[in-house]
Every structure is written in C-alpha cells, then in structure tokens.
Amino acid sequence: MIAAQGERRPAPPPPEWLIEHGIGTGRLPARVHTGQCWDTRTRCKPATTDQARRALAEGVSGCPHCRPDTTLGILD
C-alpha cells in the first residue's frame, strides 16, 4: 500500500534529559537539562536518566531553570 502524499508521521517525543556541551576543543558537558526545558541550546544531546544522574554526580551543573537535580532527587 502506498502512503498518501503529504501524510506525515507524528513527531517523536522529546528526550527526557539533555546534556548541553560547551564550545571548543573537547566540548565537555556544561549543563544538564530536563527534556522540557526552555533554556536549551543547539549544543544539547539526548541523554538517559543514568547519564543525567552521572553527569550531575560528576559535577556538571544543573540548569537553574528546569532544576534536573531536584527532579532526579539529587540534593547538594
């Protein structure tokens, strides 16, 4: 069966977590965001829950707007 022209697939859901990387050589992780954060940039990559937790535990900052550390239950 041939799909009708103009038929579109639904957009995939946004990732649950994002890790924003810095600028320059090495592009180290700079900030962790929830997938719904409005303050993300083009340098973000999708991450799993474990990757987001690990990044926060290793000292990567959590976004001050979406507070992924609070959502994940990681307290200072």
FENBEL-V756314 format. One record per residue. SS is DSSP state (~ for helix, > for strand, _ for the rest). PSI is psi in whole degrees, -180 to 180 (NA if undefined). NEAR is the number of other ideal C-beta (glycine too) atoms within 10 Angstrom. Layout:
ss:SS psi:PSI near:NEAR
ss:SS psi:PSI near:NEAR
This chain:
ss:_ psi:135 near:3
ss:_ psi:133 near:5
ss:_ psi:145 near:8
ss:_ psi:145 near:6
ss:_ psi:142 near:5
ss:_ psi:-7 near:5
ss:_ psi:132 near:7
ss:_ psi:145 near:6
ss:_ psi:149 near:6
ss:_ psi:147 near:5
ss:_ psi:142 near:6
ss:_ psi:152 near:6
ss:_ psi:152 near:7
ss:_ psi:154 near:13
ss:_ psi:154 near:17
ss:_ psi:-34 near:15
ss:> psi:151 near:25
ss:> psi:144 near:24
ss:> psi:121 near:22
ss:> psi:133 near:22
ss:> psi:151 near:16
ss:_ psi:-177 near:12
ss:_ psi:145 near:9
ss:_ psi:-172 near:7
ss:_ psi:132 near:6
ss:_ psi:-28 near:6
ss:_ psi:63 near:12
ss:_ psi:153 near:10
ss:> psi:135 near:20
ss:> psi:-32 near:16
ss:> psi:148 near:24
ss:> psi:138 near:29
ss:> psi:156 near:24
ss:> psi:161 near:21
ss:_ psi:-18 near:17
ss:_ psi:2 near:12
ss:_ psi:139 near:19
ss:_ psi:-13 near:8
ss:_ psi:34 near:11
ss:_ psi:161 near:18
ss:_ psi:-179 near:12
ss:_ psi:-10 near:5
ss:_ psi:17 near:15
ss:> psi:144 near:19
ss:> psi:145 near:13
ss:> psi:148 near:12
ss:> psi:154 near:22
ss:_ psi:169 near:11
ss:~ psi:-43 near:12
ss:~ psi:-40 near:9
ss:~ psi:-41 near:15
ss:~ psi:-44 near:26
ss:~ psi:-46 near:18
ss:~ psi:-44 near:15
ss:~ psi:-45 near:20
ss:~ psi:-41 near:19
ss:~ psi:-29 near:11
ss:_ psi:5 near:8
ss:_ psi:3 near:7
ss:_ psi:135 near:18
ss:> psi:146 near:14
ss:> psi:147 near:21
ss:_ psi:132 near:18
ss:_ psi:-12 near:9
ss:_ psi:-47 near:12
ss:_ psi:-12 near:21
ss:_ psi:64 near:14
ss:~ psi:-29 near:28
ss:~ psi:-40 near:19
ss:~ psi:-44 near:11
ss:~ psi:-38 near:16
ss:_ psi:-6 near:17
ss:_ psi:21 near:7
ss:_ psi:115 near:14
ss:_ psi:149 near:6
ss:_ psi:NA near:4
